[in-house]
């Protein structure tokens, strides 16, 4: 079994940075911030092996979307998707448990929908429906401006 590649979305990177900055600068605990960030990064790195071992997130609009959740230190939740055809784990959010997780995830829904559409286009290409995939991706570009 080969190791999966783990990548972070910009939103997940921003979550980590925000958490670090809050602990280091608002709570004036830079060493604690460094250690907490390291624990999160180390836990996420372990997703390169058996990424499906954590449960799917069961709440709200995420049911059935394949979003998984990994707890870290009983203080943080790491939300991620797996892309099995590419052996890739995509970290989409890293959140402190004390925050309003449901609201923050609702803000992420558009991004998850985008990932799902890209995955569908990938499946269309594999099935030989290249023109359908191109049309789907064009509609995504028009809708999301990329």
Helices and strands as residue ranges (DSSP letters): E 5-8, H 10-21, I 22-26, H 30-45, G 46-48, G 51-53, G 60-62, E 68-72, E 76-83, G 84-86, E 88-96, H 101-126, H 130-144
